[in-house]
């Protein structure tokens, strides 16, 4: 079987994932695809499979994993500066 991916960014991501996990590039791709497929199938079984929703869910998971507690505190602090205790603009 053959899979020919002609995208430098994808190649770089696969190399990076393989390096970080110690897997071969093939194993890294297989693992990543299997995980994404499981994620999409879970959404499908919950009746929420449209592609845009799946992308939004993926982006939210990615965002939440990258936001630190300090980031969260700064975000909430910014909201407090912009809105009063009733949620109205200051």
C-alpha positions, -999 to 999 in steps of 0.1 A, spaced: 0 0 0 11 35 -6 2 69 8 19 98 -8 15 131 11 28 161 -7 26 187 20 57 200 38 38 210 69 23 176 73 57 159 68 71 182 95 43 174 119 47 137 113 85 139 119 80 160 150 54 136 164 76 106 156 106 122 173 86 132 204 70 98 208 99 76 197 76 59 171 84 54 135 67 79 112 43 52 101 33 43 137 30 80 145 6 85 116 -14 54 124 -17 64 160 -28 100 152 -53 88 126 -67 62 150 -71 88 177 -88 113 154 -111 86 140 -121 76 175 -128 112 183 -150 117 152 -168 84 158 -176 94 194 -191 126 180 -210 106 155 -224 82 181 -236 113 201 -254 125 170 -230 155 165 -211 145 134 -212 174 110 -177 183 100 -177 219 112 -188 208 147 -161 182 148 -135 209 139 -149 232 166 -146 204 192 -111 196 181 -100 233 183 -116 237 217 -97 206 230 -65 220 216 -71 255 230 -79 242 264 -48 220 265 -26 250 257 -41 276 281 -23 277 314 -39 287 347 -20 320 345 -36 326 310 -70 318 324 -65 343 353 -54 370 328 -85 363 306 -108 365 336 -91 397 348 -95 413 314 -133 405 316 -134 421 350 -119 453 336 -144 454 307 -176 444 325 -192 453 358 -207 428 383 -239 427 363 -221 418 331 -226 452 316 -198 471 299 -180 496 321 
